[in-house]
């Protein structure tokens, strides 16, 4: 995220013994975003009305304040605004300056917050073939269906009895399995999908049963004649 800098200058009218507040940057209606939007404040005032505290309001709600242990007539301070915790759209920032408990002035600025909304939704993944308890033999195709709301297709890993057999980063999500390389028994097939945002989902495992035809061993004929 780009780091936005808001610099606030407080100008003091000696004649009125009060401060005037003006935002220098960003411009009115500027677009900002990120977790570290820095607000930097520079102030000047008279000895009769020294600034002892600065208060920040966002959309009318009090957010934070910066008090000084001793009254200051000139100085700087800064604080950050985590816009990731703020909804996207226009927001109004108000800055108030006080001398002890006496209100001096308020400055206002409207900015637009634009942050990418984080993807918190995991993919949907289902093993469609083979089915639970299905008898299989020979070389079969494991078929997995995946859907996700992200801009790119998820990564899918396919396992048989805990052994990784295939990794695909796009559809079709399939894997060829030669069932003759193992014995006749039940096997567990698992599939896991991970999207671009790191959200992970695992399909409900299926347990097909391998049943390959037995190989016929030819019987040798022997001649038992004397």
N, C-alpha and C positions, 0 to 999 in steps of 0.2 A: 504494500500500500504506500502511496505517496504520502510524504510527511508534510502536513499543512502547517504554516506558521501564521499565527494571529498575533499581531503586535498592537498593543493598546497604549495610546498616549493620553495622558491626563494633563490638560492645560489649565492653568489657574488664572483667574481674573483677580488681580490685586484690588481692583476697585470694589468688586462685589464680595471679596473675601470668600469665594467659592470656586470649585473646580468645574471645568467643562471636560467631557469625556468624548474622545473620538477614536474610531477604529481606523487604522491606517491600512492594514492588510489582514485578511484578504478583502477583495472588493465586495461590495454589497451583492448578494446573490451568488457568490462563488461556490464551487463544488469542492468538498473536502471528503476525506475518508482515512481509515486506518486506526490503529490502536494508540497512536502517539501524536495526536494533534496538539502542538505546543501553543499555549497562550502566553505571550510575553508582554509584560506591563512595564512601562516607564512612566514615572510621575514626577511632577514638580508642583509645588504649592508655596504658600506664604508661611512665615513663622507663626502668624496668628491662627491659621487653619491648617496645621500639619495633618497629613493623612496617617491614620493609625490602623485602618483596616480596608481591605478590598473584598467585595462579595460578588460571587458569580451565580447567575440564574440561567437555567435552560428551560425554555418554554414556560416561564413563569414559576418554575420550581427551583428552590435553593439547591445548589450543587456543592459549593465549597467556598471557603474564605481564606484569606491570607492576612493574618494580623502581624503587626510589628511590635516588638517588645518596647521600643521607644518610638515616639512620633518622628516621622521622617518628612522632610520638606522636598527631598529629591532622592530618587533611587529607582531600582528595577526589581521585578520578581517574575517568576514564570511558573506555570503548572500545565499539565497535559489533560487532554480530553480523549477518552477511549470511545471513539464513535462506533466501534463494533457493538457496543452495548446500547446504541441508539438506533431507532428505526430509520430506514432510508426515507428521505424526503426533506422538505424544508424545516428548519428549526431556527428559533430566535434566541440569541445569546444577549443577556443584559449584564452589564458590569456596573456595580454601585461602589462609590468611594465614600468613606466616612472619616470624620475627625472625632475620635472618641465615639460617642453615640449620636453625633450629629451628622445627618445625611448631607452630602455635598452635591452629588450629581450622578446621573446615570447615562451610560452609552449603550446603544442597541445595534445589533447587526443580525441580518438574516442570511443564513448559509444553507446549502443543500448537501445533505450527507448521502453519499453513494458508496455502499460497500457490497461486495459479492456475498450473496446469501449462502452460508455453508450448507453443503449437501450432507444431511444426516440420515438419509433413507438408504437402507441396504438393498442390494439387488434381490430379485425373486428367482429362485433356481429350483428346478424339478428334474429328476431322472425319469425320463419317459420310457426308456427301453434299456435293458429288459425289465420285466415286472417283478414284483415281490413273489418269490417262490416259483418263478417260471423255470421250466426245464430247458436248458440250452446245451448245444453241442457244436463242435467245429469252431469256425471263426465267426464271431458275431460283432455287431456294431453297438457300442454303448452310445446312447443318444441323450443329451442333456439340453434342456430348454432354459434360457436365461433372459430376463428383461430388467432394464434399469433406466432411471430417469436422467442419468448423466449424459454428457455430450459424447462420450466414447464408450465402446463396448467393454465390459468387464473382462478380467482375467479369470479363467476357469481351470481348476486343477481336478483331475479325475484319479481316484485311488481304487485299487483292488486289494483287499485285505491289508490296508495300510501302506501298500507300496504305490508310489506315484507312477502312473502310467502315461499321463498326457497333461500338457499345459497349453491352453489356447487363449489368445487375446482377441479373438473375433469368432463369430459364428461361421459355419455350423460347428457346434460344440459336440464333437464325436470322438470316439476312440475305438480302434479295432482290437479285439481280444481273441487270441487263439486259445480256446479252452482246452485244447489237447495237450498243452504243456504242463498241466496239473492233473491231479487226481479227480475222481468223481466225488464231489461233495458240495456243500454250500459255501458260497463266497460272498463277501460283503463289498458292495460298491458304494463309494462315497464321492461327492462332488462339492467343491467349494468355489464360490465366486467372490471376487474382490473388485470394487469399482474404483474409479479414478480418485475419489475422495478418501479411499481407504476403508469404506464400509464393507463388512464381510457378511456373507450368508452361506449357510450349508444346507444342501438338499437333504430330505429324509432318505437315509440309506435304504438300499434294496439288497435282498439276499436271493439271487438266483441259484439254481441247483444244476451243477454240471453233470450231464449223463451222456457220455460218449459211447458209441458202440464198441463192444469188446473185439479185439483183433483175433481173428481165427488162426490158430496155429495148425498148419497141415500135419496130418498123421502119416508117418512113414510106414509103408507096408514092408513087412519082413517075410522072407521065404523060410518057412520052418521045415521044408522037406529034407529028409535025411540025405 
